[in-house]
Amino acid sequence: LQNSSKALERRAEGIPSKEEMHDPLEDVVSGIAIAGAVAASLYGLRLILAPIRNKSVLNEPSVAKSGHSWVIEPFFNKGYFCSICELNLTGGYSCSHCRLRVDDVPCLHLASTEKSCKVNPKTTSARRLKHHWVLGNLEPDDFCAICDEPCGEDPGLNDFWCAWCCRAVHNDCKRELPEHCDRGAHGRSIIPPNCVTLRKGGSRNQKEMVIETLSIPPDITDFTPIFVVCNPKSGSGAGDHVMKMFKTVLHPCQIMDVTRCNMGSCFRFLDEHPEINARILICGGDGTISSVLNDIEGLENRPSIAILPLGTGNDLSRILNWGTESDGRFALKEAVYHLLTKRQLIDHRLKIVNLVTEIQEAEIQPLDRWRIAIETERKMGVDKVETRVETMTNYFSMGVDARVTFGMQSTRSSVPKSLSSRMINKLLFFSYGTMDLFTRTHSNLQNKIELTMDGKKHVFTEPIEGLVFLNIQCWGAGVKVWREQENDEEPQILNDKKFEIFAVRSSFHIAKLQVGLSSPIRIGQASEATIKVLNEGIHMQSDGEAWLQSPSTVTITHKCQAQMLKRVNKK
């Protein structure tokens, strides 16, 4: 009763009640806020569940066995259209083999069942390969192979692109091309799908399709297939992008992940075809190159090796003229043209067409490789046991530089993959090199080891902190420490079955070598060497892989020669 009387008094005085003071706009704002919160929650839940959903979709039998290699990609503002429903794409799935693109799961199922991938052979009656035409979604630098006019300018799906020869044609010009495909300018480097049978290779959880049998294409006289062996972790993840780009140009079985399977097993089919002169492009750093060379060492028909430098030092790539480093960015064609003026633009991306040409034209360069056997004495006897065997391709060292590499490796393993880069690696090298200036872990190394070269014991005449056995002309990311002089009796040759030995005084001495302000302590050349580690452990490294070695005896002997490819410099 009291509240009712107060309400009557307020009404008599003209004061509105709470219900009358309520603004309807507040309800609208509250509703919008609630709806936004619900939408944001649903979107977040969708992002969380999307990887699980996509993985389950891609593992369905109709999708997984279609021959397509579907990957999830964002297509926002790229002007692509779905190959099934023909709607504009903002996101969806793309086949890394044939560039087919779809937007959602229903279209993905239809594309997997109704549109074949380029790995499924289409041949004529004469067993000659047909073109594998993909409708629409052409790149800005695609020009018609018949009339030489730009393709794909109209909106929607129009014009065609062949996934084997990389030719683009207009709808009206397509009939003027022959039915069979010659696989383009580099047809001799590409394995046709009708000439190969595949099998699953690799570990239990990381299976990959590799070659079981291979026949020489009947329409090619100088068949020289190129295989791409890549470390996807190299170059700040650039290796993964390199693999995707080459799968668009070559047969997918020609691209191999070095972390998934043994290269010796993958290339064993070459021993059955000694007439095939295969070539391998290794995409990675010096450690990846050494690992692949070890894997294919047992083959009778060993392929020649070219290099795409994705590592930090890339010393072997430098002396073979393949460059100092690459970021893995590629363009398919010779040049990129402005669509309005047809003006050739400057494009700093590496051209796949040019790279394949350079690999085919490269010269054979034999390269010595060395066996490093480490024997450790037993604790309760005098017998020696071979505890470790390494293979040296670039260099083997002990002391200060191995200590810096060991520290860098230990720290790099804890760095998140998203932050890993060449710059981080160089920063770690600099940090540990600076730290060693104060710790001097391997000071007076000459008192901790005994060096014997070709049966003659070497006497050190000054204090050292590092000892290096060099097989190539570059060391420490491009430093040419063994500067040859006129009438030099000890020139550096890659296949003379000799290695060079030099010493460094400190990490500061290494820094001065890298900027050309100092010279190494040249010790000499040898065909065999023995190093006895006396009383305490010493850091060692072989081709960038470092470890801490206890007192032992290290023997370096010639192992074999690898057939490398040296890029021909054109004026």
Backbone hydrogen bonds, N-H to C=O, Kabsch-Sander energy under -0.5 kcal/mol:
donor,donor_aa,acceptor,acceptor_aa,energy
5,S,1,L,-2.2
6,K,2,Q,-2.0
7,A,3,N,-2.2
8,L,4,S,-2.0
9,E,5,S,-2.3
10,R,6,K,-2.4
11,R,7,A,-2.1
12,A,8,L,-2.4
13,E,9,E,-2.0
14,G,11,R,-1.0
15,I,10,R,-2.8
21,M,17,S,-2.0
22,H,18,K,-0.9
26,E,23,D,-1.5
27,D,23,D,-0.6
28,V,24,P,-1.5
29,V,25,L,-2.6
30,S,26,E,-2.6
31,G,27,D,-2.4
32,I,28,V,-2.4
33,A,29,V,-2.4
34,I,30,S,-2.5
35,A,31,G,-2.6
36,G,32,I,-2.6
37,A,33,A,-2.3
38,V,34,I,-2.4
39,A,35,A,-2.6
40,A,36,G,-2.7
41,S,37,A,-2.2
42,L,38,V,-2.6
43,Y,39,A,-2.6
44,G,40,A,-2.5
45,L,41,S,-2.4
46,R,42,L,-2.1
47,L,43,Y,-2.2
48,I,44,G,-2.0
49,L,45,L,-2.3
50,A,46,R,-1.8
53,R,49,L,-2.7
54,N,50,A,-3.4
55,K,51,P,-2.3
56,S,52,I,-2.1
57,V,53,R,-2.2
58,L,54,N,-2.7
59,N,55,K,-1.2
60,E,57,V,-1.3
63,V,60,E,-1.1
64,A,60,E,-3.3
65,K,61,P,-2.1
66,S,63,V,-1.1
70,W,68,H,-0.6
71,V,94,S,-2.2
73,E,92,G,-2.2
75,F,90,T,-0.8
76,F,90,T,-0.8
78,K,75,F,-1.7
82,C,87,L,-2.7
83,S,101,R,-3.0
86,E,82,C,-1.0
89,L,80,Y,-2.7
90,T,91,G,-0.5
92,G,73,E,-1.8
93,Y,102,V,-2.3
94,S,71,V,-2.5
95,C,100,L,-2.7
96,S,69,S,-2.4
96,S,94,S,-0.6
99,R,95,C,-1.9
102,V,93,Y,-2.5
108,L,104,D,-2.3
109,H,105,V,-2.4
110,L,106,P,-1.9
111,A,107,C,-2.7
112,S,108,L,-2.0
113,T,109,H,-1.5
114,E,110,L,-2.9
115,K,111,A,-1.6
116,S,114,E,-0.6
117,C,66,S,-0.6
120,N,117,C,-1.5
123,T,121,P,-0.5
124,T,128,R,-2.6
127,R,124,T,-1.7
130,K,122,K,-3.4
131,H,179,E,-1.4
133,W,131,H,-0.8
134,V,161,W,-2.2
136,G,159,D,-2.9
142,D,139,E,-1.7
143,F,141,D,-0.6
144,C,149,E,-3.1
145,A,168,A,-2.6
148,D,144,C,-1.3
151,C,142,D,-2.3
158,N,156,G,-0.7
160,F,169,V,-2.7
161,W,134,V,-1.6
162,C,167,R,-2.6
163,A,132,H,-2.4
166,C,162,C,-1.4
168,A,143,F,-0.7
169,V,160,F,-2.0
174,K,170,H,-1.3
176,E,173,C,-1.7
177,L,174,K,-1.5
181,C,129,L,-3.5
186,H,183,R,-0.5
187,G,184,G,-1.3
189,S,186,H,-1.6
190,I,187,G,-1.0
195,C,192,P,-1.7
196,V,193,P,-0.8
197,T,213,T,-2.1
199,R,210,V,-2.7
201,G,208,E,-3.3
203,S,260,R,-1.2
206,Q,203,S,-0.6
208,E,201,G,-2.8
210,V,199,R,-3.2
212,E,197,T,-3.0
213,T,197,T,-1.2
215,S,195,C,-2.6
220,I,217,P,-1.3
224,T,188,R,-1.8
226,I,189,S,-1.7
227,F,279,R,-2.9
228,V,254,Q,-3.3
229,V,227,F,-0.6
229,V,281,L,-2.4
230,C,228,V,-0.6
230,C,256,M,-2.8
231,N,283,C,-2.2
234,S,231,N,-1.7
235,G,310,L,-1.1
237,G,233,K,-0.7
238,A,234,S,-0.5
238,A,235,G,-1.2
239,G,234,S,-1.9
240,D,232,P,-1.0
240,D,237,G,-0.8
241,H,237,G,-0.8
242,V,238,A,-2.2
243,M,239,G,-1.9
244,K,240,D,-1.6
245,M,241,H,-2.1
246,F,242,V,-2.2
247,K,243,M,-1.7
248,T,244,K,-0.8
248,T,245,M,-0.7
249,V,245,M,-0.6
249,V,246,F,-0.6
250,L,246,F,-3.0
254,Q,251,H,-2.7
255,I,252,P,-1.5
256,M,228,V,-3.1
256,M,254,Q,-0.5
258,V,230,C,-2.5
258,V,256,M,-0.7
260,R,257,D,-1.6
261,C,257,D,-1.2
266,C,262,N,-1.8
267,F,263,M,-1.9
268,R,265,S,-0.9
270,L,267,F,-1.7
271,D,268,R,-1.1
272,E,269,F,-1.0
273,H,270,L,-1.4
276,I,273,H,-1.9
277,N,223,F,-0.8
277,N,275,E,-0.5
278,A,276,I,-1.1
279,R,225,P,-2.2
280,I,304,S,-3.1
281,L,227,F,-3.4
282,I,280,I,-0.6
282,I,306,A,-2.6
283,C,229,V,-3.0
283,C,281,L,-0.6
284,G,282,I,-0.8
284,G,308,L,-1.4
289,I,285,G,-2.0
290,S,286,D,-2.2
291,S,287,G,-2.0
292,V,288,T,-2.3
293,L,289,I,-2.4
294,N,290,S,-1.9
295,D,291,S,-1.7
296,I,292,V,-2.1
297,E,294,N,-0.7
298,G,295,D,-0.5
299,L,296,I,-1.4
302,R,300,E,-1.0
304,S,278,A,-1.6
305,I,563,Q,-1.8
306,A,280,I,-3.5
308,L,282,I,-2.8
310,L,284,G,-1.9
311,G,284,G,-0.8
318,R,314,N,-1.4
319,I,315,D,-1.5
320,L,316,L,-1.2
321,N,318,R,-1.1
322,W,317,S,-2.5
323,G,317,S,-0.6
326,S,309,P,-1.8
331,A,350,L,-1.9
336,V,345,L,-0.5
338,H,343,R,-1.9
342,K,338,H,-2.3
345,L,336,V,-2.6
347,D,345,L,-0.5
350,L,329,R,-2.4
352,I,331,A,-2.2
352,I,350,L,-0.5
353,V,332,L,-0.6
355,L,351,K,-2.4
356,V,352,I,-2.6
357,T,353,V,-1.8
358,E,354,N,-2.3
359,I,355,L,-2.0
360,Q,356,V,-2.0
361,E,357,T,-1.8
362,A,358,E,-0.7
362,A,359,I,-0.6
363,E,566,K,-2.4
365,Q,564,M,-3.4
367,L,562,A,-2.1
368,D,494,L,-2.5
369,R,560,C,-2.5
370,W,392,M,-2.3
371,R,557,T,-3.3
372,I,390,E,-3.1
373,A,371,R,-0.6
373,A,555,T,-2.5
374,I,388,R,-2.8
375,E,373,A,-0.5
375,E,553,T,-2.8
376,T,385,V,-2.6
378,R,383,D,-2.2
381,G,378,R,-0.8
385,V,376,T,-2.3
387,T,374,I,-1.9
387,T,385,V,-0.9
388,R,374,I,-1.4
390,E,372,I,-2.6
392,M,370,W,-2.8
393,T,391,T,-0.5
396,F,469,F,-2.3
397,S,541,Q,-2.4
398,M,467,L,-2.1
399,G,539,H,-2.2
400,V,465,E,-2.2
403,R,399,G,-2.1
404,V,400,V,-2.1
405,T,401,D,-2.2
406,F,402,A,-2.5
407,G,403,R,-2.1
408,M,404,V,-2.3
409,Q,405,T,-2.6
410,S,406,F,-2.0
411,T,407,G,-1.9
412,R,408,M,-2.9
413,S,409,Q,-1.6
414,S,411,T,-1.3
415,V,412,R,-1.1
419,L,416,P,-1.4
420,S,416,P,-0.7
420,S,417,K,-0.8
425,N,421,S,-2.0
426,K,422,R,-2.6
427,L,423,M,-2.3
428,L,424,I,-2.3
429,F,425,N,-2.3
430,F,426,K,-2.4
431,S,427,L,-2.4
432,Y,428,L,-2.6
433,G,429,F,-2.2
434,T,430,F,-2.3
435,M,431,S,-2.2
436,D,432,Y,-1.8
437,L,433,G,-0.7
437,L,434,T,-0.8
438,F,435,M,-1.4
439,T,435,M,-1.8
440,R,436,D,-2.2
443,S,440,R,-1.4
445,L,442,H,-0.7
445,L,464,I,-2.6
447,N,444,N,-1.5
448,K,445,L,-1.7
449,I,445,L,-0.7
450,E,532,K,-1.4
451,L,458,H,-0.5
452,T,530,T,-2.6
453,M,456,K,-3.1
454,D,452,T,-0.5
454,D,528,E,-2.5
456,K,453,M,-2.2
458,H,451,L,-3.0
460,F,458,H,-0.5
465,E,504,V,-2.7
466,G,504,V,-1.5
467,L,398,M,-2.6
468,V,502,F,-3.0
469,F,396,F,-3.5
470,L,468,V,-0.6
470,L,500,E,-3.5
471,N,394,N,-3.0
472,I,394,N,-0.8
475,W,479,V,-1.5
479,V,475,W,-1.9
480,K,478,G,-0.5
481,V,479,V,-1.2
483,R,481,V,-1.4
484,E,482,W,-0.5
488,D,485,Q,-1.5
493,I,491,P,-0.6
496,D,493,I,-0.9
499,F,526,A,-2.4
500,E,470,L,-2.8
501,I,524,G,-2.7
502,F,468,V,-2.0
503,A,521,I,-2.0
504,V,466,G,-2.0
510,I,506,S,-1.5
511,A,507,S,-1.9
512,K,508,F,-1.9
513,L,509,H,-1.9
514,Q,510,I,-1.9
515,V,511,A,-0.9
516,G,513,L,-1.0
517,L,512,K,-2.8
518,S,512,K,-0.7
521,I,503,A,-2.3
522,R,520,P,-1.1
523,I,501,I,-2.4
524,G,501,I,-1.7
526,A,499,F,-1.9
529,A,556,I,-1.7
530,T,452,T,-2.5
531,I,554,V,-3.0
532,K,450,E,-2.5
533,V,531,I,-0.6
533,V,552,S,-3.0
534,L,448,K,-2.5
534,L,532,K,-0.6
538,I,549,Q,-2.6
540,M,547,W,-2.9
541,Q,397,S,-2.2
542,S,545,E,-2.0
543,D,395,Y,-2.1
545,E,542,S,-1.5
546,A,544,G,-0.7
547,W,540,M,-2.5
549,Q,538,I,-2.8
549,Q,547,W,-0.6
553,T,375,E,-2.8
554,V,531,I,-3.3
555,T,373,A,-2.7
556,I,529,A,-3.0
557,T,371,R,-2.2
557,T,555,T,-0.5
559,K,369,R,-2.6
560,C,369,R,-1.3
562,A,367,L,-2.9
564,M,365,Q,-2.0
564,M,562,A,-1.0
565,L,305,I,-3.0
566,K,363,E,-3.2
567,R,320,L,-2.4
567,R,565,L,-0.6
569,N,567,R,-0.6
